[in-house]
Amino acid sequence: MVDVAFGPKPGPKRGGGPTEAYLAMVRRKRMYGGILLVIFVAVMASGFQLADSRNAGGFWNGLHQVGDFPAEVLAEAWDKRSNLPGLMLGAIPSLIETLNIAAVATLVGALGAMVLSLLSTRGLARWPRAIPLFRRMLDAFRAIPEIVIALLLIFILGGGPVPAVVAIALHTTGALGKLFSEVAENADLKPVEGLTSVGAGWGQRMVLGVLPQVAPNWVSYALLRFEINVRASAILGFVGEGGIGHDLKLAMQWGGGKYDQVVAIFLVLFLTIVVIDQISNHYRDRLVKGRH
């Protein structure tokens, strides 16, 4: 007679199976995560202590005074609240200059990003060996903050909106170039191959085979960057680059007596950014997701 046994043989199991391996992997990830968290907290604590020791005044000693200046500004603005509508209307010309700076810088930066992203994308680049060069150019443009570029250009071009446009455009080229390149890497190469087979040049292949695929995402990223550039152009006004930021700097330098103008400028800038955010979100949804 032949005994037929079904199932595993009795006795201790060996190896633990896939469940034990998964649990071990989870435990390792938790351990590594805990170690990284401890290192992060230690670095943050030591960095804060170093910054606090080198600061002109101690952070904890002045913490109770954090709300004093905003309270003073808001109190004066409330007392002169009847002046706010007129001051907000008076800030419109400077706001238009700020929007012009952001718009021109975004357009120039987006055009530069389009060219450099295609030249730095594998499978699409005109000169594949030069891909690292173009990528390092994008890294350099992205690594240097706008305010640093603007401060350097002030010594060359003088104060005004032109240094702000150049500074924001260069940083925009680096930031958008990285995003544009990632989108272009996912483009379908079949249209490009078909155009190549009929003798189309590199520019024709990019315009006819790649741009129709990547245009919605590229425009979406450009609209998002425009929002960022509006804020950047306002900040650059503090270093003499014109626009609404310059008016805000002057109002704050005057101190008491001009705080109603400070609040009016903040309100105008806040409302403008909210409107731009809503409009750009609407069009980004239509471009990327096809919503109406």
BATORDREN-899590 format. One record per residue: residue number from 0; chain; x, y, z of N, C-alpha, C in turn. Coordinates in steps of 0.2 Angstrom, whole numbers. Atoms other than C-alpha are relative to their C-alpha. Layout:
BEGIN
[node NUM, "A", [X, Y, Z], [X, Y, Z], [X, Y, Z]]
...
% end
This chain:
BEGIN
[node 0, "A", [4, -6, 0], [0, 0, 0], [4, 6, 0]]
[node 1, "A", [-4, -6, 0], [6, 17, -4], [-3, 6, 4]]
[node 2, "A", [2, -6, -4], [4, 32, 8], [0, 6, -4]]
[node 3, "A", [0, -6, 3], [-1, 48, 0], [-1, 6, 5]]
[node 4, "A", [0, -6, -5], [2, 64, 11], [-2, 6, -4]]
[node 5, "A", [2, -6, 3], [-6, 80, 7], [3, 6, 4]]
[node 6, "A", [-3, -6, -4], [2, 97, 12], [7, -1, 2]]
[node 7, "A", [-7, 0, -2], [19, 101, 20], [1, -6, 6]]
[node 8, "A", [-1, 5, -5], [27, 88, 31], [0, 3, 7]]
[node 9, "A", [-1, -3, -7], [26, 91, 50], [7, 1, 2]]
[node 10, "A", [-7, -1, -2], [40, 98, 59], [1, 8, -1]]
[node 11, "A", [-1, -7, 1], [48, 116, 60], [1, 2, -7]]
[node 12, "A", [-1, -3, 7], [47, 127, 45], [7, 3, -1]]
[node 13, "A", [-7, -3, 2], [63, 133, 36], [-1, 6, -4]]
[node 14, "A", [0, -6, 5], [66, 150, 28], [-5, 5, 2]]
[node 15, "A", [5, -5, -2], [50, 159, 35], [-5, 2, -5]]
[node 16, "A", [5, -2, 5], [42, 162, 18], [1, 7, -2]]
[node 17, "A", [0, -7, 2], [39, 178, 9], [-3, 5, 6]]
[node 18, "A", [3, -4, -5], [29, 185, 24], [5, 2, 5]]
[node 19, "A", [-5, -2, -5], [44, 185, 36], [5, 4, -4]]
[node 20, "A", [-5, -5, 4], [55, 193, 22], [-3, 7, 0]]
[node 21, "A", [4, -7, 1], [42, 207, 20], [1, 3, 7]]
[node 22, "A", [0, -3, -7], [41, 210, 39], [7, 2, 2]]
[node 23, "A", [-7, -2, -1], [60, 210, 40], [2, 6, -4]]
[node 24, "A", [-1, -6, 4], [61, 223, 26], [-3, 6, 3]]
[node 25, "A", [4, -6, -3], [48, 234, 35], [4, 2, 6]]
[node 26, "A", [-4, -2, -6], [58, 233, 51], [7, 4, -2]]
[node 27, "A", [-6, -3, 2], [74, 238, 42], [-2, 7, -2]]
[node 28, "A", [2, -7, 2], [65, 253, 34], [-2, 4, 6]]
[node 29, "A", [2, -4, -6], [58, 258, 51], [6, 2, 3]]
[node 30, "A", [-6, -1, -3], [75, 257, 58], [4, 6, -3]]
[node 31, "A", [-4, -5, 4], [84, 267, 44], [-4, 7, 1]]
[node 32, "A", [4, -6, 0], [69, 280, 45], [1, 3, 7]]
[node 33, "A", [-1, -3, -7], [72, 282, 64], [7, 3, 1]]
[node 34, "A", [-7, -3, 0], [91, 284, 62], [0, 7, -4]]
[node 35, "A", [0, -6, 3], [88, 297, 49], [-4, 6, 3]]
[node 36, "A", [4, -5, -4], [75, 306, 60], [4, 3, 5]]
[node 37, "A", [-4, -2, -5], [87, 307, 74], [6, 4, -3]]
[node 38, "A", [-5, -5, 3], [101, 314, 63], [-3, 6, -2]]
[node 39, "A", [3, -7, 3], [89, 327, 55], [-1, 4, 6]]
[node 40, "A", [1, -4, -6], [84, 333, 73], [6, 2, 3]]
[node 41, "A", [-6, -3, -3], [102, 334, 79], [3, 5, -4]]
[node 42, "A", [-3, -6, 4], [108, 344, 64], [-4, 6, 0]]
[node 43, "A", [4, -5, -1], [93, 355, 65], [1, 4, 7]]
[node 44, "A", [-1, -3, -7], [96, 358, 84], [7, 4, 0]]
[node 45, "A", [-6, -3, -1], [114, 361, 82], [1, 6, -5]]
[node 46, "A", [0, -6, 4], [111, 373, 67], [-3, 6, 3]]
[node 47, "A", [4, -6, -3], [98, 383, 76], [5, 3, 6]]
[node 48, "A", [-4, -3, -5], [110, 385, 91], [6, 4, -3]]
[node 49, "A", [-5, -4, 3], [124, 391, 80], [-2, 6, -3]]
[node 50, "A", [3, -6, 3], [113, 403, 71], [-2, 5, 6]]
[node 51, "A", [2, -4, -6], [106, 409, 88], [6, 4, 3]]
[node 52, "A", [-6, -3, -3], [123, 412, 95], [4, 5, -4]]
[node 53, "A", [-3, -5, 4], [129, 422, 80], [-5, 6, -2]]
[node 54, "A", [5, -6, 2], [113, 433, 79], [1, 6, 5]]
[node 55, "A", [-1, -6, -4], [113, 451, 85], [-4, -1, 7]]
[node 56, "A", [3, 1, -6], [100, 446, 98], [-3, -7, 1]]
[node 57, "A", [2, 7, -1], [94, 430, 106], [-7, -1, -3]]
[node 58, "A", [7, 1, 2], [79, 422, 98], [-5, -1, 5]]
[node 59, "A", [5, 1, -5], [71, 416, 114], [-1, 7, 4]]
[node 60, "A", [1, -7, -4], [74, 434, 122], [-5, 4, -4]]
[node 61, "A", [4, -4, 4], [65, 442, 108], [-6, -3, -3]]
[node 62, "A", [6, 4, 2], [52, 429, 105], [-7, 4, 2]]
[node 63, "A", [6, -3, -2], [39, 439, 115], [-2, 6, -4]]
[node 64, "A", [1, -6, 3], [41, 454, 104], [-2, -1, -8]]
[node 65, "A", [1, 2, 7], [37, 445, 87], [-6, 4, -2]]
[node 66, "A", [6, -4, 3], [20, 453, 86], [-1, 7, 1]]
[node 67, "A", [0, -7, -1], [24, 470, 91], [0, 4, -6]]
[node 68, "A", [0, -4, 6], [28, 477, 74], [-6, -1, -4]]
[node 69, "A", [6, 1, 4], [14, 469, 65], [-6, 3, 3]]
[node 70, "A", [6, -3, -4], [2, 475, 79], [0, 8, -1]]
[node 71, "A", [-1, -7, 1], [9, 493, 77], [-3, 2, -7]]
[node 72, "A", [2, -1, 7], [7, 492, 58], [-8, 0, -1]]
[node 73, "A", [7, 1, 1], [-11, 485, 58], [-4, 6, 4]]
[node 74, "A", [3, -5, -4], [-16, 498, 72], [0, 6, -4]]
[node 75, "A", [0, -7, 3], [-11, 513, 62], [-4, -1, -7]]
[node 76, "A", [4, 0, 6], [-19, 506, 46], [-7, 0, 2]]
[node 77, "A", [7, 0, -2], [-35, 503, 55], [-2, 7, 2]]
[node 78, "A", [2, -7, -2], [-35, 521, 62], [-1, 4, -7]]
[node 79, "A", [0, -4, 6], [-32, 527, 44], [-4, -4, -6]]
[node 80, "A", [3, 4, 4], [-43, 514, 36], [-4, 3, -6]]
[node 81, "A", [3, -4, 5], [-52, 527, 26], [4, 2, -6]]
[node 82, "A", [-5, -2, 5], [-36, 530, 16], [2, -6, -4]]
[node 83, "A", [-2, 6, 3], [-34, 512, 11], [-2, -1, -8]]
[node 84, "A", [2, 0, 7], [-45, 512, -5], [4, 4, -5]]
[node 85, "A", [-4, -4, 4], [-36, 527, -12], [7, -2, -1]]
[node 86, "A", [-7, 3, 1], [-19, 520, -8], [1, -6, -4]]
[node 87, "A", [0, 6, 4], [-23, 504, -16], [0, 1, -7]]
[node 88, "A", [1, -3, 7], [-28, 513, -32], [7, 3, -2]]
[node 89, "A", [-6, -4, 2], [-12, 523, -31], [6, -5, -1]]
[node 90, "A", [-5, 6, 0], [-2, 506, -30], [0, -3, -7]]
[node 91, "A", [1, 4, 6], [-9, 500, -47], [6, 1, -5]]
[node 92, "A", [-5, -1, 5], [4, 508, -58], [7, -4, 1]]
[node 93, "A", [-5, 4, -2], [18, 500, -48], [-1, -8, -1]]
[node 94, "A", [2, 7, 0], [9, 483, -48], [0, -2, -8]]
[node 95, "A", [0, 2, 7], [7, 484, -67], [8, -1, -2]]
[node 96, "A", [-7, 0, 1], [26, 487, -68], [3, -7, 2]]
[node 97, "A", [-2, 7, -3], [29, 471, -57], [-3, -5, -4]]
[node 98, "A", [3, 5, 4], [17, 461, -68], [4, 0, -7]]
[node 99, "A", [-3, 0, 7], [26, 467, -84], [7, -4, 1]]
[node 100, "A", [-6, 3, -1], [43, 462, -76], [-1, -8, 0]]
[node 101, "A", [1, 8, -1], [36, 444, -71], [-2, -3, -7]]
[node 102, "A", [2, 3, 6], [28, 442, -88], [5, -1, -5]]
[node 103, "A", [-6, 0, 5], [43, 447, -99], [5, -6, 2]]
[node 104, "A", [-5, 4, -2], [55, 437, -88], [-3, -8, -1]]
[node 105, "A", [3, 7, 1], [43, 421, -89], [0, -2, -7]]
[node 106, "A", [0, 2, 8], [42, 422, -108], [7, -1, -2]]
[node 107, "A", [-6, 1, 2], [60, 424, -110], [3, -6, 3]]
[node 108, "A", [-3, 6, -3], [65, 411, -98], [-3, -6, -3]]
[node 109, "A", [3, 6, 3], [52, 399, -105], [3, -2, -7]]
[node 110, "A", [-3, 1, 7], [59, 401, -123], [7, -3, 1]]
[node 111, "A", [-7, 3, -1], [77, 398, -116], [-1, -7, 2]]
[node 112, "A", [0, 7, -3], [71, 383, -106], [-2, -5, -6]]
[node 113, "A", [2, 4, 6], [62, 376, -122], [6, -3, -4]]
[node 114, "A", [-5, 2, 4], [78, 376, -132], [5, -4, 4]]
[node 115, "A", [-5, 4, -4], [90, 370, -118], [-3, -7, 2]]
[node 116, "A", [3, 7, -2], [78, 356, -112], [0, -5, -6]]
[node 117, "A", [0, 4, 6], [77, 349, -130], [7, -2, -1]]
[node 118, "A", [-7, 2, 1], [96, 350, -131], [3, -4, 5]]
[node 119, "A", [-2, 4, -5], [98, 341, -115], [-4, -6, 2]]
[node 120, "A", [4, 6, -1], [86, 327, -117], [2, -6, -4]]
[node 121, "A", [-3, 6, 3], [92, 310, -121], [-5, -3, -6]]
[node 122, "A", [4, 2, 5], [85, 304, -138], [-3, 5, -4]]
[node 123, "A", [3, -6, 4], [80, 321, -144], [6, 5, -1]]
[node 124, "A", [-5, -5, 0], [96, 331, -142], [3, 1, -7]]
[node 125, "A", [-3, -1, 6], [104, 339, -157], [7, -3, 0]]
[node 126, "A", [-7, 2, -1], [122, 335, -151], [0, -4, 7]]
[node 127, "A", [0, 4, -6], [121, 320, -139], [6, 1, 5]]
[node 128, "A", [-6, 0, -4], [139, 322, -133], [0, 7, 4]]
[node 129, "A", [0, -6, -4], [135, 340, -127], [-6, 0, 5]]
[node 130, "A", [5, 1, -5], [120, 334, -116], [2, 2, 7]]
[node 131, "A", [-2, -2, -6], [130, 336, -100], [2, 7, 1]]
[node 132, "A", [-2, -7, 0], [136, 353, -105], [-7, 4, 1]]
[node 133, "A", [6, -3, -1], [118, 359, -107], [-4, -1, 7]]
[node 134, "A", [3, 1, -7], [112, 351, -91], [4, 4, 5]]
[node 135, "A", [-4, -4, -5], [126, 360, -81], [-2, 7, -1]]
[node 136, "A", [3, -7, 1], [120, 376, -89], [-6, 1, 4]]
[node 137, "A", [6, -1, -4], [103, 373, -82], [1, 0, 7]]
[node 138, "A", [-1, 0, -7], [109, 368, -65], [3, 7, 2]]
[node 139, "A", [-3, -6, -2], [120, 384, -64], [-6, 6, 0]]
[node 140, "A", [5, -5, 0], [105, 395, -69], [-5, -1, 6]]
[node 141, "A", [5, 2, -6], [94, 386, -56], [3, 1, 7]]
[node 142, "A", [-4, 0, -7], [107, 386, -42], [1, 7, 3]]
[node 143, "A", [-2, -7, -3], [110, 405, -41], [-7, 4, 1]]
[node 144, "A", [6, -4, -1], [95, 415, -33], [0, 6, -4]]
[node 145, "A", [1, -6, 4], [87, 429, -43], [3, 6, 3]]
[node 146, "A", [-2, -6, -3], [92, 442, -30], [8, 1, 0]]
[node 147, "A", [-8, 0, 1], [111, 437, -31], [1, 3, -7]]
[node 148, "A", [-1, -2, 7], [110, 439, -50], [-2, 8, -1]]
[node 149, "A", [2, -7, 0], [100, 456, -48], [5, 4, 3]]
[node 150, "A", [-5, -4, -4], [113, 463, -36], [6, 1, -5]]
[node 151, "A", [-6, -1, 4], [127, 459, -48], [-1, 4, -6]]
[node 152, "A", [2, -4, 6], [118, 467, -63], [-1, 7, 1]]
[node 153, "A", [1, -7, -1], [114, 483, -54], [7, 3, -1]]
[node 154, "A", [-6, -4, 1], [133, 487, -54], [2, 0, -8]]
[node 155, "A", [-2, -1, 7], [133, 484, -73], [-5, 4, -4]]
[node 156, "A", [5, -3, 4], [116, 490, -79], [-3, 6, 4]]
[node 157, "A", [3, -5, -5], [111, 501, -64], [-7, -2, 2]]
[node 158, "A", [7, 2, -3], [94, 501, -55], [-5, 0, -5]]
[node 159, "A", [5, 0, 5], [78, 498, -64], [-3, -7, -1]]
[node 160, "A", [3, 7, 2], [67, 484, -71], [4, -5, -4]]
[node 161, "A", [-4, 4, 5], [80, 478, -84], [4, -6, 4]]
[node 162, "A", [-3, 5, -4], [91, 469, -71], [-5, -5, 3]]
[node 163, "A", [5, 5, -3], [76, 461, -63], [-3, -5, -5]]
[node 164, "A", [2, 5, 5], [70, 454, -79], [5, -5, -2]]
[node 165, "A", [-6, 5, 1], [87, 447, -83], [1, -5, 5]]
[node 166, "A", [-1, 4, -6], [89, 440, -66], [-6, -6, 0]]
[node 167, "A", [5, 4, -1], [72, 432, -65], [-1, -5, -7]]
[node 168, "A", [0, 4, 7], [73, 426, -84], [5, -6, 1]]
[node 169, "A", [-5, 5, -1], [89, 417, -80], [-2, -6, 5]]
[node 170, "A", [2, 5, -5], [83, 408, -65], [-6, -4, -2]]
[node 171, "A", [5, 3, 3], [67, 404, -74], [2, -5, -5]]
[node 172, "A", [-3, 4, 5], [77, 396, -88], [2, -7, 3]]
[node 173, "A", [-2, 6, -3], [85, 384, -76], [-5, -4, 3]]
[node 174, "A", [5, 3, -4], [70, 380, -66], [-5, -4, -5]]
[node 175, "A", [5, 3, 5], [58, 377, -81], [4, -5, -5]]
[node 176, "A", [-4, 4, 5], [72, 369, -92], [0, -7, 3]]
[node 177, "A", [0, 6, -3], [73, 355, -79], [-7, -4, -1]]
[node 178, "A", [7, 3, 1], [54, 352, -79], [-1, -2, -7]]
[node 179, "A", [1, 2, 7], [53, 353, -98], [4, -6, -2]]
[node 180, "A", [-4, 5, 2], [67, 341, -100], [-3, -7, 2]]
[node 181, "A", [3, 6, -2], [58, 328, -89], [-6, -2, -4]]
[node 182, "A", [6, 1, 4], [42, 330, -99], [2, -3, -7]]
[node 183, "A", [-2, 2, 6], [51, 328, -115], [3, -7, -1]]
[node 184, "A", [-3, 7, 0], [60, 312, -110], [-6, -5, 0]]
[node 185, "A", [6, 5, 1], [42, 304, -109], [-4, 0, -6]]
[node 186, "A", [4, 0, 6], [37, 309, -126], [1, -6, -5]]
[node 187, "A", [0, 6, 4], [33, 296, -139], [5, 2, -6]]
[node 188, "A", [-5, -2, 5], [48, 295, -151], [-2, -3, -7]]
[node 189, "A", [2, 2, 6], [38, 287, -165], [-1, 5, -6]]
[node 190, "A", [0, -5, 4], [33, 303, -173], [7, 3, -2]]
[node 191, "A", [-7, -3, 1], [51, 309, -172], [3, -5, -5]]
[node 192, "A", [-3, 5, 5], [57, 293, -181], [-3, 0, -7]]
[node 193, "A", [3, -1, 6], [44, 295, -194], [2, 6, -4]]
[node 194, "A", [-2, -6, 3], [49, 313, -198], [7, -1, -2]]
[node 195, "A", [-7, 2, 2], [67, 307, -198], [1, -4, -7]]
[node 196, "A", [0, 5, 6], [63, 294, -211], [-1, 4, -7]]
[node 197, "A", [2, -4, 6], [56, 308, -223], [5, 5, -1]]
[node 198, "A", [-6, -5, 1], [72, 319, -221], [-1, 6, 4]]
[node 199, "A", [1, -7, -4], [65, 332, -208], [7, 1, 4]]
[node 200, "A", [-6, -2, -4], [79, 342, -200], [-2, 0, 8]]
[node 201, "A", [1, 0, -7], [81, 343, -181], [-6, 5, 3]]
[node 202, "A", [5, -4, -2], [71, 358, -179], [-7, -2, -2]]
[node 203, "A", [7, 3, 2], [56, 351, -189], [-2, -6, 4]]
[node 204, "A", [2, 6, -4], [57, 335, -179], [-3, 3, 7]]
[node 205, "A", [2, -2, -6], [55, 345, -163], [-6, 4, 0]]
[node 206, "A", [6, -4, 1], [42, 357, -169], [-6, -4, -1]]
[node 207, "A", [5, 4, 2], [31, 344, -177], [-1, -7, 4]]
[node 208, "A", [0, 7, -3], [35, 328, -168], [0, 0, 8]]
[node 209, "A", [0, 0, -7], [38, 333, -150], [-4, 6, 4]]
[node 210, "A", [4, -5, -3], [30, 350, -146], [-7, -1, 1]]
[node 211, "A", [7, 2, -1], [12, 344, -149], [-1, -4, 6]]
[node 212, "A", [1, 4, -5], [15, 331, -136], [1, 3, 7]]
[node 213, "A", [-2, -2, -7], [23, 341, -122], [-3, 7, 1]]
[node 214, "A", [2, -7, -1], [15, 358, -125], [-5, 1, 6]]
[node 215, "A", [5, -1, -6], [0, 356, -112], [4, 0, 6]]
[node 216, "A", [-3, 0, -7], [12, 352, -98], [5, 5, 0]]
[node 217, "A", [-5, -6, 0], [25, 365, -103], [-4, 6, 1]]
[node 218, "A", [4, -7, -2], [12, 379, -103], [-3, 0, 7]]
[node 219, "A", [3, 1, -6], [5, 372, -87], [6, 2, 5]]
[node 220, "A", [-6, -2, -4], [23, 374, -79], [2, 7, -1]]
[node 221, "A", [-1, -7, 1], [25, 391, -87], [-5, 4, 4]]
[node 222, "A", [5, -4, -4], [9, 397, -79], [2, 0, 7]]
[node 223, "A", [-2, 1, -7], [15, 390, -62], [6, 5, 1]]
[node 224, "A", [-6, -4, -1], [31, 399, -64], [-1, 7, 0]]
[node 225, "A", [2, -7, 0], [23, 415, -68], [-2, 3, 7]]
[node 226, "A", [2, -2, -7], [15, 415, -51], [6, 1, 4]]
[node 227, "A", [-6, -1, -4], [32, 413, -43], [4, 6, -2]]
[node 228, "A", [-4, -5, 3], [40, 426, -54], [-4, 7, 3]]
[node 229, "A", [3, -6, -3], [27, 439, -48], [2, 1, 7]]
[node 230, "A", [-3, -1, -7], [32, 436, -30], [7, 2, 0]]
[node 231, "A", [-7, -1, 0], [50, 436, -35], [2, 8, -2]]
[node 232, "A", [-1, -7, 3], [49, 453, -45], [-2, 5, 6]]
[node 233, "A", [2, -5, -6], [40, 461, -29], [6, 0, 5]]
[node 234, "A", [-6, 0, -5], [55, 455, -18], [6, 4, -3]]
[node 235, "A", [-6, -4, 3], [68, 462, -30], [-1, 7, 0]]
[node 236, "A", [1, -7, -1], [60, 479, -28], [3, 2, 6]]
[node 237, "A", [-4, -2, -6], [68, 479, -11], [7, 2, -1]]
[node 238, "A", [-7, -1, 1], [85, 480, -19], [1, 5, -6]]
[node 239, "A", [0, -5, 5], [80, 494, -31], [-1, -1, -7]]
[node 240, "A", [2, 2, 7], [73, 485, -46], [-7, 3, -2]]
[node 241, "A", [6, -3, 2], [57, 495, -47], [-6, -4, 2]]
[node 242, "A", [6, 4, -1], [39, 489, -46], [-3, 1, 7]]
[node 243, "A", [3, -1, -6], [28, 487, -31], [4, -1, 6]]
[node 244, "A", [-5, 2, -6], [42, 480, -20], [4, 6, 2]]
[node 245, "A", [-4, -6, -1], [51, 497, -22], [-4, 5, 4]]
[node 246, "A", [5, -4, -4], [36, 506, -16], [-1, -2, 7]]
[node 247, "A", [1, 3, -7], [34, 494, -1], [6, 2, 4]]
[node 248, "A", [-6, -2, -4], [52, 497, 4], [0, 7, 2]]
[node 249, "A", [0, -7, -2], [51, 516, 4], [-5, 1, 5]]
[node 250, "A", [6, -1, -5], [34, 515, 14], [3, -3, 7]]
[node 251, "A", [-2, 3, -6], [42, 504, 27], [6, 4, 3]]
[node 252, "A", [-6, -4, -2], [58, 515, 28], [-2, 6, 3]]
[node 253, "A", [3, -6, -3], [47, 530, 32], [-2, -2, 7]]
[node 254, "A", [2, 2, -7], [41, 520, 47], [-7, 3, 2]]
[node 255, "A", [7, -2, -2], [26, 527, 57], [-2, 6, -4]]
[node 256, "A", [3, -5, 5], [14, 538, 47], [-1, -3, -7]]
[node 257, "A", [1, 3, 6], [16, 527, 32], [-2, -8, 0]]
[node 258, "A", [2, 7, 0], [10, 510, 38], [-6, -1, -3]]
[node 259, "A", [6, 2, 4], [-7, 512, 30], [2, -1, -7]]
[node 260, "A", [-2, 1, 6], [2, 513, 14], [3, -7, -1]]
[node 261, "A", [-3, 7, 0], [12, 497, 18], [-6, -5, 0]]
[node 262, "A", [6, 4, 0], [-5, 488, 22], [-3, 0, -7]]
[node 263, "A", [3, 0, 6], [-12, 494, 6], [3, -3, -6]]
[node 264, "A", [-4, 3, 4], [2, 488, -4], [0, -8, 1]]
[node 265, "A", [1, 7, -1], [1, 471, 4], [-6, -3, -2]]
[node 266, "A", [6, 2, 2], [-17, 470, 1], [-1, -1, -8]]
[node 267, "A", [0, 0, 8], [-15, 474, -18], [4, -6, -2]]
[node 268, "A", [-4, 6, 3], [-1, 461, -20], [-3, -6, 2]]
[node 269, "A", [4, 6, -2], [-11, 448, -10], [-5, -2, -5]]
[node 270, "A", [5, 1, 5], [-26, 450, -21], [2, -2, -7]]
[node 271, "A", [-3, 2, 7], [-16, 450, -37], [2, -7, 0]]
[node 272, "A", [-2, 7, 0], [-8, 434, -32], [-5, -5, 0]]
[node 273, "A", [5, 4, 0], [-24, 426, -28], [-4, -1, -6]]
[node 274, "A", [3, 0, 6], [-32, 431, -44], [4, -4, -5]]
[node 275, "A", [-4, 3, 5], [-17, 425, -54], [0, -8, 1]]
[node 276, "A", [0, 7, -2], [-17, 408, -44], [-7, -3, -3]]
[node 277, "A", [7, 3, 2], [-36, 405, -48], [0, 0, -8]]
[node 278, "A", [0, 0, 8], [-34, 410, -67], [5, -6, -2]]
[node 279, "A", [-5, 5, 2], [-18, 399, -69], [-2, -7, 2]]
[node 280, "A", [3, 7, -1], [-26, 384, -60], [-5, -2, -5]]
[node 281, "A", [5, 2, 5], [-41, 385, -71], [3, -2, -7]]
[node 282, "A", [-2, 2, 7], [-31, 385, -87], [5, -6, 0]]
[node 283, "A", [-4, 6, -1], [-19, 372, -80], [-4, -7, 0]]
[node 284, "A", [4, 6, 0], [-33, 360, -77], [-3, -1, -7]]
[node 285, "A", [3, 1, 7], [-40, 363, -95], [5, -3, -4]]
[node 286, "A", [-5, 2, 5], [-23, 360, -103], [2, -7, 2]]
[node 287, "A", [-2, 6, -2], [-18, 345, -93], [-5, -6, 1]]
[node 288, "A", [5, 5, -2], [-34, 336, -87], [-6, 1, -5]]
[node 289, "A", [6, -1, 5], [-46, 343, -101], [-6, 2, 3]]
[node 290, "A", [6, -3, -4], [-58, 351, -88], [-2, 6, -3]]
[node 291, "A", [3, -6, 2], [-69, 365, -93], [-4, 4, 5]]
% end
